[in-house]
Amino acid sequence: MPLARLRTVIELVLGLRRHDFRAARTFMDSFYPGQGLLPRAISFTGWALKLMWRLIPETSAWASFASPVSRTPVWLRGKDPFENHPFDADPSARLPQQVEVVVIGAGMAGSAAAYHWSKNATAGQMLVLEMNGVASGSAGRNEGLVVMGRYYYYVHHTVLAHLDRTRSDLSAAQRDGLAHEYAAAYAKSAYANAEMIAGTIEREGIDCDYVRKGWVQAANPDAVDRLEASTRMARETGFADWVKITKEESFEKSGMRTAGPSGFSIGAACWHPAKWCWGLMRIALRSPRVQLFTRTPVTRVEDRGEHYAVHTSRGVVLARCVINAIESQTPQLFPKFHDIIRPMQTQAAWGESDGGTMRPGTGISGDRAFFGRDEHGVIFGSDATRVPDHEAGRNQPSRFITRFLLTELRRQFSVARIHVRNEWSGTVSYTPDEFPIVGLMDEKRLYMVGGMAGSGSGVSFNGAHHVVKTILGLEGPDYYPERFFSAKRFGPARRAPTPLQPDLEAE
Ligand SMILES: Cc1cc2nc3c(=O)[nH]c(=O)nc-3n(C[C@H](O)[C@H](O)[C@H](O)COP(=O)(O)OP(=O)(O)OC[C@H]3O[C@@H](n4cnc5c(N)ncnc54)[C@H](O)[C@@H]3O)c2cc1C
């Protein structure tokens, strides 16, 4: 027995890759919040040794891996309906020379932009350019939750931390007030976004397995006071889609065993994220105003005054406006956005399984991982580690993390059997204040929807609507005021009077 364990440990150690060491830091920080570096490192080392010597070797009695494990995300197992669009139907198709708008990327944001253009534009052509397939980026590699966005307390907390670092010109009270304004603006747009999605699925009859039963999020046992504070803030601010539930309620909704209470997002839902994007794109392409070219990477965007020249592998297209919808890959195309759009790797796996106590249809996050159940098995994943810009978009999951997550499946759901068939990773993007960018990237007509901090479903649909509405000059509520959502807040002029200061002073 010790020999078998030793073999597993050697196998694990030999299998370690650079990302495992990067991710170790992420896990250490999230497992032991509030501790100093040395105690954190000691606790983490103890945990890692136990994991490698005892917990992971024990999983071999009930968990197995297909040979080989597929890198295809579970959502993309079927046929890609836009595999080689439009060439399958029209092998001689050519890119148009000039259009009103080019959208770069056909994930959640790009597909949403195409949908909104098809519904609202009465003139002008939109061209969507996608380097792989529709939903081949994070949109088709994710957990499958439609979130209500990050909850108010979280947004306030991350924005405030950024303001504390960067806005010493403001008093502490001003920074706190400003962080509240950001959080309220975000929550307002995200709540509207969730209802727009639900309404669109119903009205359009989009078949994307949408089930709205909420999302249970286990609190870190060392941070229950934060859960209390966050649900109190939700009540006090009126953005009340975030409540505390007991561990019994948590188990009843999710089947997850927790040490204490959990947070619960009432309005969150589960869906098939790729079917959502495909559904939007199908509707968009019914309009003569929308064109899609997949397998067409954009290599450069050049400002030529009245137009942008969008360089692609198939030639150059002139566009009056550009919508950048490539999220974590933004710095690859727009190097100025290095350190403004920070790519972070997250990964997931799927296996045929009895599922243990896990319930289908509800979003589930443990304090260390996320989980979901379908008819035949379970999806599980974790990680949020920054990777270099050139690694954004790659599919390079860590087997060590997958094996660790198996131990969590056992601990929280008593899973008795699993055969892991798919394992993949994707990258999402975080801005320095973890607040999205929806609006202009330059002073002209180059827009973006990005920096959604792993919550793309909470921003992309309404965000893309906002950008399309702005380009078309349509009336309607402004869910993404420039003073909060613009990339200008990270621009070179941010230490000069920012767009925020005059507003603050006027109040
Ligand atoms: C493991 C994991 C779990 C997640 N879970 C959830 C969840 O449950 N709920 C949720 O809301 N969010 C989740 N997310 C985040 C969510 O998937 C993203 O926020 C969302 O997909 C972002 O949408 P997007 O359209 O901006 O970017 P993407 O979906 O990444 O789409 C960008 C597209 O641009 C294309 N592209 C890139 N560069 C170019 C180029 N130069 N030329 C042409 N095309 C290009 C890519 O191929 C890609 O198709 C998760 C992410 C991961 C990785």
The ligand as a MOL file (V3000), in Angstrom:
LIG
                    3D

  0  0  0     0  0            999 V3000
M  V30 BEGIN CTAB
M  V30 COUNTS 53 58 0 0 0
M  V30 BEGIN ATOM
M  V30 1 C -13.7850 27.0850 -16.5670 0
M  V30 2 C -14.6230 28.3430 -16.6710 0
M  V30 3 C -15.8230 28.4340 -15.9730 0
M  V30 4 C -16.6150 29.5760 -16.0960 0
M  V30 5 N -17.8580 29.5770 -15.5460 0
M  V30 6 C -18.7030 30.6030 -15.8090 0
M  V30 7 C -20.0650 30.5530 -15.4250 0
M  V30 8 O -20.5500 29.5600 -14.9190 0
M  V30 9 N -20.8400 31.6380 -15.6660 0
M  V30 10 C -20.3400 32.7450 -16.2810 0
M  V30 11 O -21.0610 33.7100 -16.4420 0
M  V30 12 N -19.0760 32.8020 -16.6910 0
M  V30 13 C -18.2550 31.7560 -16.5020 0
M  V30 14 N -16.9780 31.7900 -16.9860 0
M  V30 15 C -16.5500 33.0010 -17.7060 0
M  V30 16 C -17.2230 33.1450 -19.0590 0
M  V30 17 O -17.0750 31.9660 -19.7950 0
M  V30 18 C -16.6130 34.3370 -19.7720 0
M  V30 19 O -16.8020 35.4730 -18.9550 0
M  V30 20 C -17.2920 34.5790 -21.1140 0
M  V30 21 O -17.1790 33.4570 -21.9300 0
M  V30 22 C -16.6860 35.7710 -21.7910 0
M  V30 23 O -17.3660 35.9240 -23.0130 0
M  V30 24 P -16.6920 36.6710 -24.2040 0
M  V30 25 O -17.5910 36.5770 -25.3490 0
M  V30 26 O -16.2850 38.0220 -23.7730 0
M  V30 27 O -15.3100 35.8950 -24.4410 0
M  V30 28 P -15.0880 34.4080 -25.0200 0
M  V30 29 O -16.2110 33.5220 -24.6960 0
M  V30 30 O -13.7290 33.9930 -24.5360 0
M  V30 31 O -15.0630 34.6360 -26.5900 0
M  V30 32 C -14.0130 35.3330 -27.2250 0
M  V30 33 C -13.9310 34.8060 -28.6480 0
M  V30 34 O -12.9900 35.6010 -29.3700 0
M  V30 35 C -12.2560 34.7530 -30.2310 0
M  V30 36 N -10.9970 35.4330 -30.5730 0
M  V30 37 C -9.9540 35.6890 -29.7600 0
M  V30 38 N -8.9970 36.3560 -30.4100 0
M  V30 39 C -9.4500 36.5370 -31.6820 0
M  V30 40 C -8.9030 37.1570 -32.8400 0
M  V30 41 N -7.7090 37.7490 -32.8310 0
M  V30 42 N -9.6310 37.1360 -33.9760 0
M  V30 43 C -10.8590 36.5500 -34.0200 0
M  V30 44 N -11.4120 35.9490 -32.9470 0
M  V30 45 C -10.7160 35.9440 -31.7880 0
M  V30 46 C -12.0790 33.4780 -29.4320 0
M  V30 47 O -11.7970 32.3780 -30.2720 0
M  V30 48 C -13.4270 33.3700 -28.7180 0
M  V30 49 O -14.3470 32.5980 -29.4380 0
M  V30 50 C -16.1560 30.6730 -16.8720 0
M  V30 51 C -14.9590 30.5860 -17.5760 0
M  V30 52 C -14.1900 29.4300 -17.4940 0
M  V30 53 C -12.9130 29.3530 -18.2780 0
M  V30 END ATOM
M  V30 BEGIN BOND
M  V30 1 1 1 2
M  V30 2 1 2 3
M  V30 3 2 2 52
M  V30 4 2 3 4
M  V30 5 1 4 5
M  V30 6 1 4 50
M  V30 7 2 5 6
M  V30 8 1 6 7
M  V30 9 1 6 13
M  V30 10 2 7 8
M  V30 11 1 7 9
M  V30 12 1 9 10
M  V30 13 2 10 11
M  V30 14 1 10 12
M  V30 15 2 12 13
M  V30 16 1 13 14
M  V30 17 1 14 15
M  V30 18 1 14 50
M  V30 19 1 15 16
M  V30 20 1 16 17
M  V30 21 1 16 18
M  V30 22 1 18 19
M  V30 23 1 18 20
M  V30 24 1 20 21
M  V30 25 1 20 22
M  V30 26 1 22 23
M  V30 27 1 23 24
M  V30 28 2 24 25
M  V30 29 1 24 26
M  V30 30 1 24 27
M  V30 31 1 27 28
M  V30 32 2 28 29
M  V30 33 1 28 30
M  V30 34 1 28 31
M  V30 35 1 31 32
M  V30 36 1 32 33
M  V30 37 1 33 34
M  V30 38 1 33 48
M  V30 39 1 34 35
M  V30 40 1 35 36
M  V30 41 1 35 46
M  V30 42 1 36 37
M  V30 43 1 36 45
M  V30 44 2 37 38
M  V30 45 1 38 39
M  V30 46 1 39 40
M  V30 47 2 39 45
M  V30 48 1 40 41
M  V30 49 2 40 42
M  V30 50 1 42 43
M  V30 51 2 43 44
M  V30 52 1 44 45
M  V30 53 1 46 47
M  V30 54 1 46 48
M  V30 55 1 48 49
M  V30 56 2 50 51
M  V30 57 1 51 52
M  V30 58 1 52 53
M  V30 END BOND
M  V30 END CTAB
M  END
